[in-house]
């Protein structure tokens, strides 16, 4: 008895031991032979909007439309799939013995394979193994894989893996790609008939070709719908409607709402499903705006355009149109993503210089900046309208985008300092040293991308918005780049008490940009009750190659570039006429924004001279109060003088020629001669100094060269016949009817009256030009002529 008992116990132990060893070997074999992950396939790059709508996709490396695995499948498709392929999916461990036995009997009776008895898990494993030939050996391997797969993954994960990798005919793989290619919608938007069609396709994927084997496919679909009706999953009405639905008649193109951003995603995040920051509806509206404007612009052979919309608070890109659609551009380099292409800046950087000079106390919005002909080495800046104003308030010069005042400002601030500031604000295209760009940096001597430009202006707005919302604090990373991908990690945003650029300086800059004259399409905007306050700036590069416009509100930044991707310039291609109308149309689709609050704690109320805009000097009688950032270091006005007049007040006098007791005294606003020459032409209220009384000596500068300036190197091209080219020398004189005598290298050249210009043809080398007037005033300049 004990012997038998011991024998049974020994047998049980042997069985348990063998079972344990078998299980261990089973698990080891699974770890060795069943890969992790199951699939090593290449996937399509899929880009979605911020609310999950499909913006675009790019085919996988193996030329298959295979979207990255879905997280879940729709209830309709899941129900259809289980009813058709594996009703006991949630009850078996990966294999269904009953189904296998039934399949063996059916195949034996038919004399051929008519049923495989495979579960969805086994079908998944067969797909993972590369759809190997159907035979007993591979069936056993699939069963082994299926058991291990069930141990590793949940039923939901297995189902979604199958749905994501099942073949749906042609080069379409997975439920997501199939839903878009055959029905033009996402899988959760499909009807019962459409879901049933896709559920039966992996069983016979060749049936999907439109026009081929439609009857067989419809029969399969309707058979499944009949099963759904018998199982009371759908009612009779739903069944009757479903069987009348047609099969797909064509393969649809995938959505392409953001072509260039999808291309960017493909290169940076290949084979991934990406949730972007794009607002789906805004993207569609912006696409339509671009198409509409390009229809007009192409009449002037302007073929390309790009628009970027960014949200100030988050720095998220809400619309990204890298170029006009190919069909609209007639393939004029429409594939080029202009948002990422460096282009000449034109005047678009001027607000950053203005803001930085305000911030460092080097500028007052009201102070007059020279606007006269000037040359720096080989650089001769010109205003867009080729006119001169003599002197212009800084804020007006910015609003009117005058080039010469901007060059004067950059010279005063310093090219290296501005260069460094631009790099800090996010301008990544400054690949040379500051000396390479020189003063042309402010007028298009450098290149920028629309991406960087939009980011820089968004950062400016963010500085002001953050200050107002956080009781005067700043972020440690105010100039962080824009974000187009929701998965991009946001840098740590620590708050600071001081910043690289203060909110008050940004606010004052935006206030100046509110006064930029809007294009004709926006005329009368200020009379509407719900007018949109937009700080905006345009830019036009040399040769009319690039037209820029960027606008800012407290919520959004809209940046636009218009031109030809190949660099061809076109007359009339300007920021105001070509880019600004696009920008304002985009703003019209955006919600209204409250204007920025005034950063009062950083603002001072400052008294300035009404005429010059500088701090009042001793002789400034008329003053006004302006709001400026704190810490201003502007100098006192030097253009007001006390002058002495005769008793009638008609002539200037001095103590050497007129009794002091009979003099009258008056404070007078007096600009230097060259500035005065142009200033009085556009400022009718400006009064020149009264003439000097006969017999009195002059104590004011009367003559000033407009061109050339001191020690200029002057380039004069040789004429076509080989003779020396001509040079126009120009002089400003305070007295309107003064007679001026001209000498070049001590040789008399001629006489002028009223308009003092003289044409000369100097040889290469150093020269001295000397002028004197009929009152004995003398001035001279030395310059160097080069002709190659």
Steps between C-alpha positions, in 0.01 A plus 500: 500500500775738593691386196212584266446833674862588468490398135201729432667788678816444300299496178324823589830663581641384167201638316526830686871513434458423132217756479711764672794426272266510203357837606847639554609374160178640352566846641868489405416393147246782478754756611747367245279443198212750539638850438430818695334687350311272267537734200811661361330681213546852368206733550347799330559841654161627615432858603187598691361834612470595865149347512598178320396576142730362231711777340714278279702180475803366314539145376725259690852414384379171348238689293213378715229719647548363849406745776664463843299270727173642627414520870151365444255409226141609455227293662334428164818366339591301811155341510509414130850358523422272794176378346675416174835366621495397864179506709680335795793744497449601863463136619800315355871523595614567143391175339151356470514115506136466396554723197816307408323162516208637300741634237677164474168318442387754240831487314502119509147483366568756225835352403658842514553787743171683539545611862806579710348512844735783589417745772567872461807450721629230267428720196691779670797268550482387138518867392793557736683202343459646152196303376688173461355214297196328650604153612495287814848603612428871479163446665671343801749789519214749482327322787819515706540873425132561576526348848798719580334808352199450725731487801676822403212719384145578599210409273454867411866533402483186287189623324648844423827344379306280262288787375814708445687236299231312310518525117218688329594461136770652284751689713247585771576355842307558822153627580598868516655511154217289356230730642659804336596335172163335435250723677681830559425499873638381831402150609278618786289695245417195286152356461407137573529412131841666469626337820379161376678551167830563675443213744477242216783643288804350681342161430516575124680834444519462121124559480528873574616616160216719370314332219662162563313223683247746637233228525719274716592786731141614533389144574760472777395833646129420486563158655664672797216752524257209505691350794478834682125503442455140626706582809277804556799732491322708235129529433321426174482866393873543546556176308277606210679833473845344532464246219398781260823694559738481203853364519788748469540598136849646518808532717498842660797732537589570860433845647773755431408804705859569614727371225822667610454435871434134420825495302676657798350234726614226263861619513509564875268227634485237226254216550320657795144613566535861613248724663586850385404836647310596183144630527319299232241762404752786502733296280222448245406869505864603458542261208199659332633852560835407345331351191277806459784750517728293281239512224546879492876507550579246228379756244821687588698172485522481879466130570586417860373585845532379859298570815568411862259564790623464858323521835676746731426334834624151405725570199307230318472520123129509414528521119792401275477563126850455358404591144207515263350164394671338203195513279455871573870587453522302174799332667705821533724350770183430701678215676737747669413568863558875500435520874837329553682673212735793582398818317622859509349682797424836341380735776335237716763520779462873568256458793752286687767771476247763607391291800855426609611864481192602701582232753854628551385861529673606178186612322188704555201431274478872423866582435591610150719261300692635196350417162739646244714347224786311659765249404696263722798365306342319207155494660253767391160446665190640333141531617249293307346810340847646433406818686650666804329660797796669661410367844218273624381399850625150577150352543388651168815374327410150623134526399599628154787250476752766397838347420741786562386570860525126571861497378581800721347317796698183433821701467431660838411169665772290341486212254664239731256576785196476272638186336532339844145601594358351180669169577353501851152563367518194274644609164690185405613604152777744601783279378764774455670741737344845566752681277381295204153655524592847620230765502312315225387256772199723565400529131511146367871425511424177684257214440231365727243221486131563551521244781758706690323826424166380634674359806681827574184710481308241702770525765468880507127471555560229758730727702224758530220250556692313771587822682135608506373160612765435766514828688818625339699176482680360196579153369856374499455383139303781331652425158442125484407367151153431368341156539317306228494159668303434819761241601778760510610552855448849634806652662483583869340843534645670805387851587750784540479861609711631211523405136714546191227730368246675723126500447486880488736507202293240314179689579642830369618323184159343438333837559716648223413209269128563548551810286634319195277601211284206398458386138210624290298187574498604868417867447255641756568221752530749787139614455350161580365447849677164533829600344789262544812654650795337328863603535649417164805547282588430140826446318609500137840369393727655240384435146141428611585135567342456843187654650447458874223585742473410868219602734460467875206499740497389862392151388647433156785574262447469125809500278484502118757476221416554133730473200656249264687207648765526227580858606356675195399856589182660372405867485227568753602212725501689831409413853211747506344402168564124490552362852297732724158426338559128562593567861190710569274239340646235731446727801137540392448127561648517852309595817518864609766576759517758774796733454798463730482663841743782574797384713461809720767403753764513228383826340598860577317815402773712346502864386654545156559784259204526263711571191802276544359225720809507724507596865436875527814712491542852632331662201210256436180693562242250377489164672271200525474190717553150362494150651835325465674200661681586822873567507522720192843650427406734215701820467373856525375675189789679324295640216344791684702822520444849631538740208524878500282705270474865411219698657268420212571131534582466131878437506753325717760722664782482751672742736771580244253654257193601699428675834427242768237725656293489180520126447212260543566138596325185394549127537517331159489137380796465264594178322842448337498625137475159329214387724329838472522493120271195480305550823350832399377351172264266685436700820328825404503626859878494518645852495850556373719752676439865403769645273807665650492878515745660259832561667461225756720191511349152474526275806284214374611222263370593156641230274490120530580233246222254435721285277775401528542486875838516672768262368257304285626234262295572191448239231451645151446244221673559166267597214444263207736707282781464756483854639480577871153483647331804655450590866228735627619709796221653707503777758245645744498876571287678759440802277260427217652732237865463600759480221752218540840468323641151445863387483641151442864463600530882499365520146183704447210284375191719500237701689156397632205687646199366699558133407861416572598198294802466275598223259870410488706221341798446732788264432557206740679601820474765772321829434395807694186694423474854640203737490456860603196728487455870428508566877845351541393170663727209408478120530700212351500121484763246409398177322654207314378381158513135395375366168543124536 
